[in-house]
Amino acid sequence: MALPRIDTPTYQLTLPSTQEKVDYRPFLVKEQKIIMMAQESSDETQTIRAMTDLLTSCTFGKIDIPTLPTYDVEYMFLKIRGKSVGETVELNLICPDDKKTKVTTKVNLEDIQVQMTVGHSDEIEITDKIKIYLKHPVFADAMSLNTEVASESVFKLLNRCVVKIVYGDKEYNRVDVTDKDIEEFVDQLNTEQFEKLINFFNTMPRLRHVVDVTNPNTKIKSEVLLEGLQNFLE
């Protein structure tokens, strides 16, 4: 005699990058086991693949996860996790005033949003004649670069995110130049110019949330800025 099937509720979220509405369901116990095993293995490749498979299943196969910006993927995972195992998490945060005291703080995952840093722009002025236009990295970039040495992955990620380079009235679109062309162009930048490119990634949209904490020893109240998915999954 077959056991009864359990109906799974359906919810909807809005992708931060496009405002597209996406239907999703909570992940099931079997899927939760897979993602937990991947995280416990400390194998980043396995974790990324497990997350991709989970999000694909939970959005009914209608979303091409690798093509989404990384912050869309993190936002989706956070929302699905909230509906799956609870929308409140307890985080152990270090008090900024003494940088050692830990305080347990409850955070509602529904309050977490993708935020963009003021002044963030895809147009990077290298000189008064040269500008580089960049795009936000997609999840496929994380999937392919996670095994690279940190220093190498930075340059490869930058290479993939270049949309075009403008020199005066000339435009060099990414499809018209090779990886080697981009690499040689970046190699000739000075430190200040290169930092402008890195700042694009440092200020791009990501999960951000400010939490108020009070140090029980000093009674000083401070704000703690949480950024990125990992900070909300303790």
Residue frames as a rotation matrix with the C-alpha (Angstrom) as fourth column:
MET 1
0.574 0.819 0.000 0.00
0.819 -0.574 0.000 0.00
0.000 0.000 -1.000 0.00
ALA 2
-0.221 -0.701 0.678 1.53
0.676 -0.611 -0.411 3.30
0.703 0.368 0.609 -1.11
LEU 3
-0.299 0.034 -0.954 2.04
0.840 -0.465 -0.280 6.00
-0.453 -0.884 0.110 1.50
PRO 4
0.736 0.675 0.050 0.38
0.623 -0.648 -0.437 9.40
-0.263 0.353 -0.898 0.89
ARG 5
-0.191 -0.744 0.640 2.21
0.848 -0.454 -0.274 12.13
0.494 0.490 0.718 -1.01
ILE 6
0.061 0.139 -0.988 2.80
0.776 -0.629 -0.040 15.36
-0.628 -0.765 -0.146 0.86
ASP 7
0.682 0.246 0.689 1.89
0.655 -0.624 -0.426 18.59
0.325 0.742 -0.587 -0.94
THR 8
-0.321 -0.850 -0.417 4.69
0.909 -0.400 0.116 21.16
-0.265 -0.342 0.902 -1.03
PRO 9
0.593 0.592 -0.546 3.74
0.456 -0.806 -0.378 24.86
-0.663 -0.025 -0.748 -0.84
THR 10
-0.001 -0.548 0.837 4.84
0.965 -0.219 -0.142 27.26
0.261 0.807 0.529 -3.58
TYR 11
0.351 0.011 -0.936 6.13
0.486 -0.857 0.172 30.78
-0.800 -0.515 -0.306 -2.99
GLN 12
0.658 -0.142 0.740 7.38
0.670 -0.337 -0.661 33.62
0.344 0.931 -0.126 -5.17
LEU 13
0.175 -0.661 -0.730 10.45
0.553 -0.547 0.628 35.83
-0.814 -0.514 0.270 -5.07
THR 14
0.995 0.100 -0.029 11.74
0.042 -0.639 -0.768 38.69
-0.096 0.763 -0.639 -7.19
LEU 15
0.314 -0.936 0.158 15.20
0.948 0.299 -0.109 38.47
0.055 0.184 0.981 -8.73
PRO 16
0.329 -0.219 -0.919 17.18
0.417 -0.839 0.349 41.56
-0.847 -0.498 -0.185 -7.66
SER 17
-0.651 -0.758 -0.043 18.92
0.287 -0.298 0.910 41.96
-0.703 0.580 0.411 -11.03
THR 18
-0.935 0.282 0.214 15.88
0.190 -0.110 0.976 41.93
0.299 0.953 0.049 -13.33
GLN 19
-0.624 0.742 0.245 12.83
-0.694 -0.381 -0.611 42.15
-0.361 -0.551 0.752 -11.02
GLU 20
-0.383 0.456 -0.803 11.61
-0.515 0.616 0.596 38.92
0.767 0.642 -0.001 -12.65
LYS 21
0.223 0.556 0.801 9.10
-0.964 0.247 0.097 36.95
-0.144 -0.794 0.591 -10.56
VAL 22
-0.505 -0.464 -0.727 10.21
-0.535 0.830 -0.158 33.40
0.677 0.309 -0.668 -9.80
ASP 23
0.663 0.725 0.187 8.08
-0.653 0.439 0.617 30.62
0.365 -0.531 0.765 -8.32
TYR 24
-0.460 -0.836 -0.300 9.85
-0.501 0.523 -0.690 28.30
0.733 -0.167 -0.659 -5.89
ARG 25
0.744 0.603 -0.287 9.27
-0.122 0.545 0.830 25.62
0.657 -0.583 0.479 -3.30
PRO 26
0.495 -0.590 0.638 11.15
-0.818 -0.068 0.571 24.77
-0.294 -0.805 -0.516 -0.09
PHE 27
-0.283 -0.605 -0.744 13.86
-0.735 0.635 -0.237 22.14
0.616 0.479 -0.625 -0.45
LEU 28
0.741 0.599 -0.303 13.07
-0.361 0.736 0.572 18.62
0.566 -0.315 0.762 0.70
VAL 29
0.752 -0.445 0.487 14.87
-0.412 0.260 0.874 16.56
-0.515 -0.857 0.012 3.33
LYS 30
0.615 -0.535 0.579 16.74
0.676 0.736 -0.038 14.57
-0.406 0.415 0.814 0.68
GLU 31
0.536 -0.404 0.741 17.96
0.454 -0.602 -0.657 17.82
0.712 0.689 -0.140 -0.89
GLN 32
0.784 -0.234 0.574 18.91
-0.564 -0.654 0.504 19.27
0.257 -0.720 -0.645 2.48
LYS 33
0.763 -0.516 0.390 21.04
0.123 0.708 0.696 16.20
-0.635 -0.483 0.603 3.15
ILE 34
0.527 -0.558 0.641 22.92
0.838 0.217 -0.501 16.70
0.140 0.801 0.582 -0.12
ILE 35
0.533 -0.311 0.787 23.73
0.001 -0.930 -0.368 20.35
0.846 0.197 -0.495 0.52
MET 36
0.828 -0.217 0.516 24.76
-0.551 -0.147 0.822 19.63
-0.103 -0.965 -0.241 4.12
MET 37
0.696 -0.585 0.416 27.07
0.478 0.810 0.339 16.83
-0.535 -0.037 0.844 3.03
ALA 38
0.478 -0.503 0.720 28.61
0.690 -0.291 -0.662 19.09
0.543 0.813 0.208 0.40
GLN 39
0.643 -0.195 0.741 29.22
-0.397 -0.912 0.105 21.88
0.655 -0.361 -0.664 2.94
GLU 40
0.836 -0.298 0.460 30.70
-0.357 0.342 0.869 19.46
-0.417 -0.891 0.179 5.47
SER 41
0.714 -0.571 0.405 33.10
0.684 0.693 -0.230 18.09
-0.149 0.441 0.885 2.87
SER 42
0.326 -0.553 -0.766 34.77
0.013 -0.808 0.589 21.54
-0.945 -0.202 -0.256 2.51
ASP 43
-0.576 -0.414 0.705 34.89
0.688 0.220 0.692 20.84
-0.441 0.883 0.158 -1.23
GLU 44
-0.435 0.404 -0.805 33.83
-0.251 -0.913 -0.322 24.13
-0.865 0.062 0.499 -2.83
THR 45
-0.836 0.107 -0.537 33.26
-0.525 0.122 0.842 22.51
0.156 0.987 -0.046 -6.21
GLN 46
-0.745 0.565 -0.354 30.88
0.560 0.819 0.128 19.97
0.362 -0.103 -0.927 -4.69
THR 47
-0.465 0.563 -0.684 29.08
0.533 -0.438 -0.723 22.70
-0.707 -0.701 -0.097 -2.73
ILE 48
-0.595 0.193 -0.780 28.55
-0.553 -0.803 0.223 24.87
-0.583 0.564 0.585 -5.82
ARG 49
-0.839 0.285 -0.463 27.24
-0.256 0.544 0.799 21.94
0.479 0.790 -0.383 -7.85
ALA 50
-0.647 0.614 -0.453 24.92
0.761 0.558 -0.331 20.89
0.049 -0.559 -0.828 -5.04
MET 51
-0.461 0.455 -0.762 23.60
0.149 -0.807 -0.572 24.45
-0.875 -0.378 0.304 -4.75
THR 52
-0.747 0.147 -0.649 23.03
-0.650 -0.368 0.665 24.63
-0.141 0.918 0.371 -8.50
ASP 53
-0.793 0.447 -0.413 21.11
0.189 0.826 0.532 21.35
0.579 0.344 -0.739 -8.54
LEU 54
-0.573 0.576 -0.583 19.07
0.753 0.088 -0.652 22.35
-0.324 -0.813 -0.484 -5.49
LEU 55
-0.499 0.364 -0.786 18.06
-0.200 -0.931 -0.305 25.74
-0.843 0.005 0.538 -6.86
THR 56
-0.828 0.194 -0.526 17.21
-0.519 0.093 0.850 24.24
0.214 0.977 0.024 -10.24
SER 57
-0.701 0.574 -0.424 14.90
0.556 0.812 0.179 21.70
0.447 -0.110 -0.888 -8.59
CYS 58
-0.453 0.519 -0.725 13.32
0.711 -0.281 -0.645 24.22
-0.538 -0.808 -0.241 -6.22
THR 59
-0.399 0.334 -0.854 12.50
-0.472 -0.873 -0.121 26.59
-0.786 0.354 0.506 -9.11
PHE 60
0.448 0.719 0.531 10.97
-0.023 0.603 -0.798 23.73
-0.894 0.346 0.287 -11.13
GLY 61
-0.150 -0.650 0.745 13.75
0.753 0.413 0.512 23.77
-0.640 0.638 0.428 -13.73
LYS 62
0.691 0.543 0.477 12.56
0.723 -0.513 -0.464 27.10
-0.008 0.665 -0.747 -15.14
ILE 63
0.894 -0.429 -0.131 15.65
-0.396 -0.893 0.215 29.15
-0.209 -0.140 -0.968 -14.17
ASP 64
0.631 -0.766 -0.119 19.09
0.388 0.445 -0.807 28.74
0.671 0.463 0.579 -15.72
ILE 65
0.909 -0.174 -0.379 21.05
0.336 -0.232 0.913 29.12
-0.247 -0.957 -0.152 -12.48
PRO 66
0.042 -0.998 0.048 24.60
0.893 0.059 0.446 29.39
-0.448 0.024 0.894 -13.96
THR 67
-0.270 -0.132 0.954 23.60
0.778 -0.614 0.135 32.44
0.568 0.778 0.269 -16.05
LEU 68
0.787 0.613 0.066 22.36
0.436 -0.628 0.644 34.47
0.437 -0.478 -0.762 -13.06
PRO 69
0.089 -0.727 0.681 24.52
-0.468 -0.634 -0.616 37.08
0.879 -0.264 -0.396 -11.32
THR 70
-0.607 -0.428 -0.669 26.09
0.300 0.656 -0.693 35.64
0.736 -0.621 -0.270 -8.18
TYR 71
-0.947 0.238 0.215 24.01
-0.307 -0.472 -0.827 37.88
-0.095 -0.849 0.520 -5.91
ASP 72
-0.034 0.953 -0.300 20.78
-0.921 0.087 0.381 36.60
0.389 0.289 0.875 -7.49
VAL 73
0.015 -0.033 -0.999 21.83
-0.029 0.999 -0.034 33.04
0.999 0.029 0.014 -6.69
GLU 74
-0.878 -0.389 -0.279 22.74
0.271 0.077 -0.960 33.88
0.394 -0.918 0.037 -3.09
TYR 75
-0.679 0.695 0.238 19.46
-0.732 -0.613 -0.298 35.73
-0.061 -0.376 0.924 -2.62
MET 76
0.147 0.744 -0.652 17.46
-0.708 0.540 0.456 32.80
0.691 0.394 0.606 -4.01
PHE 77
-0.298 -0.334 -0.894 19.25
0.267 0.870 -0.414 30.32
0.917 -0.362 -0.170 -1.79
LEU 78
-0.993 -0.096 0.075 18.63
-0.035 -0.367 -0.930 32.46
0.117 -0.925 0.361 1.29
LYS 79
-0.348 0.936 0.052 14.92
-0.935 -0.350 0.052 32.82
0.067 -0.031 0.997 0.52
ILE 80
0.231 0.419 -0.878 14.48
-0.431 0.853 0.293 29.11
0.872 0.311 0.378 -0.17
ARG 81
-0.624 -0.523 -0.581 16.42
0.309 0.518 -0.798 28.19
0.718 -0.677 -0.162 2.96
GLY 82
-0.875 0.308 0.374 14.18
-0.483 -0.603 -0.635 30.48
0.030 -0.736 0.676 5.01
LYS 83
0.108 0.982 -0.156 11.01
-0.973 0.137 0.187 28.74
0.205 0.132 0.970 3.82
SER 84
0.188 -0.101 -0.977 12.66
-0.244 0.959 -0.146 25.34
0.951 0.265 0.156 4.26
VAL 85
-0.148 -0.387 -0.910 14.24
0.719 0.590 -0.368 25.35
0.679 -0.709 0.191 7.72
GLY 86
0.377 0.366 -0.851 13.09
0.883 -0.419 0.211 28.59
-0.279 -0.831 -0.481 9.33
GLU 87
0.536 -0.060 0.842 13.28
0.516 -0.766 -0.383 32.31
0.668 0.640 -0.380 8.64
THR 88
0.826 -0.300 0.477 15.15
-0.538 -0.673 0.508 33.16
0.168 -0.676 -0.717 11.83
VAL 89
0.445 -0.765 -0.466 18.83
0.462 0.642 -0.612 32.34
0.767 0.057 0.639 12.37
GLU 90
0.957 -0.239 -0.164 21.07
0.060 -0.392 0.918 32.85
-0.284 -0.888 -0.361 15.39
LEU 91
0.548 -0.806 0.222 24.46
0.281 -0.073 -0.957 34.38
0.788 0.587 0.186 14.60
ASN 92
0.569 -0.489 -0.661 27.44
0.732 -0.064 0.678 34.74
-0.374 -0.870 0.322 16.91
LEU 93
0.653 -0.250 0.715 28.69
0.375 -0.714 -0.591 38.26
0.658 0.654 -0.372 16.19
ILE 94
-0.192 -0.819 -0.540 31.85
0.975 -0.098 -0.198 39.90
0.109 -0.565 0.818 17.50
CYS 95
0.744 0.460 -0.485 31.30
0.564 -0.821 0.087 43.27
-0.358 -0.338 -0.870 19.18
PRO 96
0.536 -0.534 0.654 33.15
0.533 -0.387 -0.753 45.99
0.655 0.751 0.077 17.22
ASP 97
0.805 -0.183 0.565 34.10
-0.422 -0.845 0.328 48.01
0.418 -0.502 -0.757 20.32
ASP 98
0.372 -0.724 0.581 36.45
-0.717 0.173 0.675 45.40
-0.589 -0.668 -0.455 21.81
LYS 99
0.188 -0.249 -0.950 36.72
-0.916 0.305 -0.261 43.04
0.355 0.919 -0.171 18.81
LYS 100
-0.821 -0.514 -0.248 36.57
-0.404 0.831 -0.383 39.92
0.403 -0.214 -0.890 20.98
THR 101
-0.668 0.630 0.396 33.25
-0.290 0.269 -0.918 39.62
-0.685 -0.728 0.003 22.81
LYS 102
-0.915 0.390 -0.106 30.74
0.066 0.403 0.913 37.43
0.399 0.828 -0.394 20.98
VAL 103
-0.589 0.802 0.094 27.03
-0.517 -0.285 -0.807 38.09
-0.621 -0.524 0.583 21.19
THR 104
-0.761 0.426 0.489 24.29
0.600 0.749 0.281 35.74
-0.246 0.507 -0.826 19.98
THR 105
-0.597 0.529 -0.603 21.87
-0.479 -0.838 -0.261 37.69
-0.644 0.133 0.754 17.79
LYS 106
-0.150 0.646 0.748 18.71
0.609 0.657 -0.445 36.58
-0.779 0.389 -0.492 16.04
VAL 107
-0.731 -0.095 -0.676 18.28
-0.430 -0.706 0.564 37.71
-0.531 0.702 0.475 12.43
ASN 108
0.310 0.883 0.352 15.14
0.030 0.361 -0.932 37.37
-0.950 0.299 0.085 10.33
LEU 109
-0.570 -0.593 0.569 16.13
0.524 0.271 0.807 36.19
-0.633 0.758 0.156 6.85
GLU 110
0.298 0.762 0.575 13.13
0.953 -0.209 -0.218 38.01
-0.046 0.613 -0.789 5.39
ASP 111
0.813 -0.023 -0.582 14.89
0.125 -0.969 0.214 41.28
-0.569 -0.247 -0.784 6.30
ILE 112
-0.203 -0.978 0.055 17.96
0.196 0.014 0.980 40.44
-0.959 0.210 0.189 4.21
GLN 113
0.877 0.480 -0.009 18.08
0.124 -0.244 -0.962 42.15
-0.464 0.843 -0.273 0.83
VAL 114
0.053 -0.826 0.561 20.55
0.996 0.084 0.028 42.64
-0.070 0.557 0.828 -2.01
GLN 115
0.798 0.169 -0.578 21.94
0.244 -0.968 0.054 46.16
-0.551 -0.184 -0.814 -1.76
MET 116
0.440 -0.649 0.620 24.17
0.765 -0.091 -0.638 48.18
0.470 0.755 0.457 -4.06
THR 117
-0.141 -0.602 -0.786 26.91
0.843 -0.489 0.223 50.46
-0.519 -0.631 0.577 -2.77
VAL 118
0.803 0.411 -0.432 26.33
0.203 -0.870 -0.450 54.14
-0.560 0.274 -0.782 -3.50
GLY 119
0.326 -0.681 -0.656 28.41
-0.751 -0.608 0.258 55.24
-0.574 0.408 -0.710 -6.48
HIS 120
-0.254 -0.395 0.883 28.77
0.159 0.884 0.441 51.76
-0.954 0.252 -0.162 -7.96
SER 121
0.484 0.360 -0.798 29.06
-0.681 -0.418 -0.602 51.98
-0.550 0.834 0.043 -11.75
ASP 122
0.632 -0.231 0.740 29.84
0.464 0.877 -0.123 49.65
-0.621 0.421 0.662 -14.63
GLU 123
0.790 -0.383 0.479 31.78
0.276 -0.477 -0.835 52.46
0.548 0.792 -0.271 -16.32
ILE 124
0.597 -0.677 -0.430 35.37
0.583 -0.002 0.813 52.65
-0.551 -0.736 0.393 -15.09
GLU 125
0.956 -0.287 0.063 37.44
-0.178 -0.734 -0.655 55.65
0.235 0.615 -0.753 -16.17
ILE 126
0.563 -0.821 -0.099 41.05
0.817 0.534 0.217 54.59
-0.125 -0.203 0.971 -16.57
THR 127
-0.715 -0.656 -0.244 42.29
0.590 -0.752 0.293 57.87
-0.376 0.065 0.924 -18.10
ASP 128
-0.274 0.632 -0.725 40.55
-0.291 -0.773 -0.564 60.89
-0.917 0.057 0.396 -19.59
LYS 129
-0.289 0.130 -0.948 40.51
-0.957 -0.052 0.285 58.99
-0.012 0.990 0.139 -22.91
ILE 130
-0.661 -0.060 -0.748 40.09
-0.236 0.963 0.131 55.36
0.712 0.263 -0.651 -21.84
LYS 131
-0.139 0.673 0.727 37.06
-0.979 0.017 -0.203 53.73
-0.148 -0.740 0.656 -20.19
ILE 132
-0.922 -0.075 -0.379 36.30
-0.138 0.981 0.140 50.11
0.361 0.181 -0.915 -19.42
TYR 133
-0.012 0.970 0.241 32.74
-0.957 -0.081 0.277 48.79
0.289 -0.228 0.930 -19.13
LEU 134
-0.935 -0.352 -0.032 32.22
-0.312 0.865 -0.393 45.75
0.166 -0.358 -0.919 -16.90
LYS 135
0.139 0.969 -0.205 29.34
-0.522 0.247 0.816 43.38
0.842 -0.006 0.540 -16.13
HIS 136
0.173 -0.007 0.985 28.57
-0.963 0.211 0.170 41.60
-0.209 -0.978 0.030 -12.90
PRO 137
-0.819 -0.515 -0.254 29.95
-0.556 0.822 0.125 38.04
0.144 0.243 -0.959 -12.71
VAL 138
0.305 0.919 -0.250 27.46
-0.811 0.388 0.438 35.23
0.499 0.069 0.864 -13.14
PHE 139
0.586 -0.011 0.811 27.29
-0.654 0.585 0.480 32.02
-0.479 -0.811 0.335 -11.13
ALA 140
0.965 -0.257 0.056 28.93
0.236 0.751 -0.617 30.06
0.116 0.608 0.785 -13.94
ASP 141
0.339 -0.881 0.329 32.07
-0.394 -0.450 -0.801 32.12
0.855 0.142 -0.500 -13.31
ALA 142
0.133 -0.230 0.964 32.13
-0.987 0.062 0.150 30.96
-0.094 -0.971 -0.218 -9.69
MET 143
0.860 0.274 0.431 31.58
-0.256 0.961 -0.100 27.38
-0.442 -0.024 0.897 -10.85
SER 144
0.846 -0.526 0.081 34.56
0.335 0.408 -0.850 27.47
0.414 0.746 0.521 -13.19
LEU 145
0.220 -0.807 0.548 36.96
-0.283 -0.591 -0.756 29.58
0.934 0.011 -0.358 -11.12
ASN 146
0.797 0.195 0.571 36.64
-0.575 -0.043 0.817 28.11
0.184 -0.980 0.078 -7.63
THR 147
0.845 -0.531 0.059 39.56
0.490 0.815 0.311 25.71
-0.213 -0.234 0.949 -8.18
GLU 148
0.460 -0.690 0.559 41.91
0.377 -0.418 -0.826 28.46
0.804 0.591 0.068 -9.33
VAL 149
-0.403 -0.652 -0.642 44.63
0.914 -0.249 -0.321 30.07
0.050 -0.716 0.697 -7.23
ALA 150
0.305 0.648 -0.698 43.19
0.719 -0.637 -0.278 33.27
-0.625 -0.417 -0.660 -5.73
SER 151
-0.236 -0.481 -0.844 45.50
-0.138 -0.843 0.519 35.61
-0.962 0.239 0.132 -7.64
GLU 152
-0.977 -0.123 0.175 44.79
0.136 0.273 0.952 33.84
-0.165 0.954 -0.250 -10.94
SER 153
-0.295 0.947 0.126 41.02
0.952 0.302 -0.043 33.78
-0.079 0.108 -0.991 -10.41
VAL 154
0.096 0.283 -0.954 40.93
0.319 -0.917 -0.239 37.56
-0.943 -0.281 -0.178 -9.93
PHE 155
-0.608 -0.424 -0.671 42.43
-0.450 -0.513 0.731 38.16
-0.654 0.747 0.121 -13.35
LYS 156
-0.935 0.304 0.183 40.30
0.344 0.646 0.682 35.50
0.089 0.700 -0.709 -15.05
LEU 157
-0.075 0.945 -0.319 37.15
0.894 -0.078 -0.441 36.89
-0.442 -0.318 -0.839 -13.47
LEU 158
-0.055 -0.029 -0.998 38.06
-0.091 -0.995 0.034 40.38
-0.994 0.092 0.052 -14.61
ASN 159
-0.919 -0.352 -0.178 38.71
-0.220 0.085 0.972 39.08
-0.326 0.932 -0.156 -18.11
ARG 160
-0.679 0.707 0.198 35.25
0.730 0.620 0.287 37.49
0.079 0.339 -0.937 -18.25
CYS 161
0.108 0.791 -0.602 33.49
0.823 -0.411 -0.393 40.60
-0.558 -0.453 -0.695 -17.00
VAL 162
-0.678 -0.371 -0.634 34.87
-0.032 -0.848 0.530 43.06
-0.734 0.380 0.563 -19.53
VAL 163
0.388 0.872 0.299 32.08
0.463 0.097 -0.881 44.21
-0.797 0.480 -0.366 -21.87
LYS 164
0.659 -0.242 0.712 34.01
0.651 -0.290 -0.701 46.75
0.377 0.926 -0.034 -23.92
ILE 165
-0.101 -0.738 -0.667 36.91
0.747 -0.499 0.440 49.17
-0.658 -0.454 0.601 -23.84
VAL 166
0.830 0.408 0.381 36.47
0.556 -0.660 -0.505 52.69
0.046 0.631 -0.775 -25.18
TYR 167
-0.220 -0.916 -0.336 39.47
0.752 -0.378 0.539 54.69
-0.621 -0.134 0.772 -26.36
GLY 168
-0.878 -0.021 -0.478 38.44
-0.194 -0.897 0.397 58.13
-0.438 0.441 0.784 -27.56
ASP 169
-0.014 0.903 -0.429 35.86
-0.937 -0.162 -0.310 57.59
-0.349 0.397 0.848 -30.27
LYS 170
-0.335 -0.159 -0.929 36.84
-0.599 0.797 0.080 53.93
0.727 0.583 -0.362 -30.80
GLU 171
0.342 0.496 0.798 35.05
-0.910 0.386 0.150 51.02
-0.234 -0.778 0.583 -29.14
TYR 172
-0.598 -0.527 -0.604 36.54
-0.599 0.794 -0.100 47.56
0.533 0.302 -0.791 -28.66
ASN 173
0.443 0.851 0.282 33.72
-0.865 0.324 0.382 45.15
0.233 -0.414 0.880 -27.82
ARG 174
0.029 -0.460 0.887 34.53
-0.723 0.603 0.337 41.99
-0.690 -0.652 -0.315 -25.90
VAL 175
0.689 0.306 0.657 33.53
0.136 0.836 -0.532 39.76
-0.712 0.456 0.534 -28.79
ASP 176
0.953 -0.304 0.001 36.09
-0.085 -0.270 -0.959 41.49
0.291 0.914 -0.283 -31.00
VAL 177
0.098 -0.955 0.279 39.13
-0.884 -0.212 -0.417 40.94
0.457 -0.206 -0.865 -28.76
THR 178
0.189 -0.128 -0.974 40.80
0.099 0.989 -0.111 37.85
0.977 -0.076 0.200 -27.33
ASP 179
0.922 0.064 -0.382 41.50
0.371 0.139 0.918 36.87
0.111 -0.988 0.104 -23.73
LYS 180
0.033 -0.996 -0.088 45.14
0.994 0.023 0.109 37.57
-0.107 -0.091 0.990 -24.42
ASP 181
-0.246 -0.048 0.968 44.30
0.449 -0.891 0.070 41.10
0.859 0.452 0.241 -25.65
ILE 182
0.717 0.593 0.366 42.47
-0.080 -0.451 0.889 41.82
0.693 -0.667 -0.276 -22.40
GLU 183
0.752 -0.487 -0.444 45.24
0.647 0.420 0.636 40.29
-0.123 -0.766 0.631 -20.30
GLU 184
-0.264 -0.907 0.327 47.89
0.943 -0.314 -0.112 42.41
0.204 0.279 0.938 -22.00
PHE 185
0.025 0.364 0.931 45.74
0.158 -0.921 0.356 45.53
0.987 0.139 -0.080 -21.61
VAL 186
0.928 0.373 -0.001 45.26
0.036 -0.087 0.996 44.93
0.371 -0.924 -0.094 -17.87
ASP 187
0.457 -0.829 -0.323 48.97
0.888 0.407 0.213 44.18
-0.045 -0.384 0.922 -17.39
GLN 188
-0.381 -0.661 0.647 49.89
0.706 -0.659 -0.258 47.69
0.597 0.358 0.718 -18.49
LEU 189
0.596 0.655 0.464 47.67
0.142 -0.655 0.742 49.41
0.790 -0.376 -0.484 -15.90
ASN 190
-0.577 -0.721 0.383 49.24
-0.289 -0.258 -0.922 51.06
0.764 -0.643 -0.060 -12.89
THR 191
-0.859 0.177 -0.480 48.20
0.486 0.573 -0.660 50.15
0.158 -0.800 -0.578 -9.34
GLU 192
-0.718 0.602 -0.349 45.70
-0.223 -0.674 -0.704 53.00
-0.659 -0.427 0.619 -8.99
GLN 193
-0.381 0.567 -0.730 44.01
-0.913 -0.104 0.395 52.15
0.148 0.817 0.557 -12.28
PHE 194
-0.621 0.102 -0.777 43.83
-0.028 0.988 0.151 48.45
0.784 0.116 -0.610 -11.41
GLU 195
-0.920 0.273 -0.280 42.29
0.314 0.089 -0.945 49.27
-0.233 -0.958 -0.167 -8.01
LYS 196
-0.536 0.763 -0.361 39.45
-0.773 -0.616 -0.154 51.04
-0.340 0.196 0.920 -9.82
LEU 197
-0.269 0.399 -0.876 38.62
-0.602 0.640 0.477 47.75
0.751 0.656 0.068 -11.53
ILE 198
-0.746 -0.062 -0.663 38.81
0.384 0.774 -0.503 45.76
0.544 -0.630 -0.554 -8.30
ASN 199
-0.906 0.416 -0.081 36.57
-0.185 -0.561 -0.807 48.33
-0.381 -0.716 0.585 -6.61
PHE 200
-0.382 0.784 -0.490 33.86
-0.823 -0.047 0.567 47.46
0.421 0.619 0.663 -9.13
PHE 201
-0.180 0.263 -0.948 33.67
0.102 0.963 0.248 43.95
0.978 -0.052 -0.200 -7.65
ASN 202
-0.848 -0.217 -0.483 34.00
0.485 0.047 -0.873 45.16
0.212 -0.975 0.065 -4.06
THR 203
-0.816 0.528 -0.233 31.02
-0.317 -0.747 -0.584 47.52
-0.483 -0.403 0.777 -4.43
MET 204
-0.712 0.580 -0.396 28.74
-0.330 0.221 0.918 45.47
0.620 0.784 0.034 -6.65
PRO 205
0.225 0.895 0.385 25.33
-0.858 -0.005 0.513 44.33
0.462 -0.445 0.767 -5.33
ARG 206
-0.620 -0.338 -0.708 25.41
0.007 0.900 -0.436 41.70
0.785 -0.275 -0.555 -2.61
LEU 207
0.429 0.738 -0.521 23.51
0.562 0.234 0.794 40.50
0.708 -0.633 -0.314 0.41
ARG 208
-0.712 -0.629 0.314 23.93
0.156 -0.577 -0.802 43.21
0.685 -0.522 0.508 3.04
HIS 209
0.497 0.859 -0.124 22.31
0.345 -0.064 0.936 43.70
0.796 -0.508 -0.328 6.43
VAL 210
-0.479 -0.614 0.628 23.15
-0.334 -0.534 -0.777 45.84
0.812 -0.582 0.051 9.46
VAL 211
0.340 0.519 -0.785 22.63
0.535 0.579 0.615 44.28
0.773 -0.629 -0.081 12.90
ASP 212
0.254 -0.198 0.947 22.66
-0.664 -0.748 0.021 46.16
0.704 -0.634 -0.321 16.20
VAL 213
0.278 -0.220 -0.935 24.64
0.562 0.827 -0.027 44.47
0.779 -0.518 0.354 18.97
THR 214
0.644 -0.080 0.761 25.27
-0.580 -0.699 0.417 45.49
0.499 -0.710 -0.496 22.56
ASN 215
-0.286 -0.839 -0.464 28.44
-0.091 0.505 -0.858 44.39
0.954 -0.203 -0.221 24.30
PRO 216
0.666 0.629 -0.401 27.34
0.299 0.268 0.916 42.83
0.684 -0.730 -0.010 27.63
ASN 217
0.098 -0.730 -0.676 30.65
0.994 0.107 0.028 43.82
0.052 -0.675 0.736 29.23
THR 218
-0.852 -0.520 -0.067 30.99
0.519 -0.854 0.032 47.44
-0.073 -0.008 0.997 28.11
LYS 219
-0.021 0.963 -0.268 27.27
0.614 -0.199 -0.764 48.13
-0.789 -0.181 -0.587 27.46
ILE 220
-0.512 -0.232 -0.827 28.31
-0.426 -0.768 0.479 49.81
-0.746 0.598 0.295 24.21
LYS 221
0.457 0.746 0.485 25.86
0.228 0.429 -0.874 49.49
-0.860 0.510 0.026 21.33
SER 222
-0.522 -0.694 -0.496 27.36
-0.415 -0.301 0.859 49.06
-0.745 0.654 -0.131 17.86
GLU 223
0.657 0.665 -0.356 26.37
-0.623 0.212 -0.753 48.19
-0.425 0.716 0.553 14.32
VAL 224
-0.376 -0.718 0.586 27.71
-0.123 0.665 0.736 45.11
-0.918 0.205 -0.339 12.54
LEU 225
0.203 0.381 -0.902 27.54
-0.934 -0.200 -0.295 44.96
-0.293 0.903 0.315 8.76
LEU 226
-0.074 -0.138 0.988 26.97
0.027 0.990 0.140 41.46
-0.997 0.037 -0.070 7.37
GLU 227
0.172 0.060 -0.983 27.81
-0.926 -0.330 -0.182 40.86
-0.336 0.942 -0.001 3.71
GLY 228
-0.508 -0.387 -0.770 27.58
-0.743 0.649 0.164 37.76
0.436 0.655 -0.617 1.56
LEU 229
0.359 0.782 -0.510 25.67
-0.456 0.624 0.635 34.51
0.814 0.004 0.580 1.91
GLN 230
-0.170 -0.513 -0.841 28.13
0.390 0.749 -0.535 32.80
0.905 -0.419 0.073 4.25
ASN 231
-0.901 -0.225 0.371 27.54
-0.187 -0.570 -0.800 35.38
0.391 -0.790 0.472 7.00
PHE 232
-0.195 0.924 0.330 23.89
-0.973 -0.224 0.053 34.34
0.123 -0.311 0.942 7.27
LEU 233
0.486 0.382 -0.786 24.40
-0.446 0.882 0.154 30.58
0.752 0.276 0.599 7.41
GLU 234
-0.586 -0.721 0.369 26.15
-0.684 0.197 -0.702 29.99
0.433 -0.664 -0.609 10.74
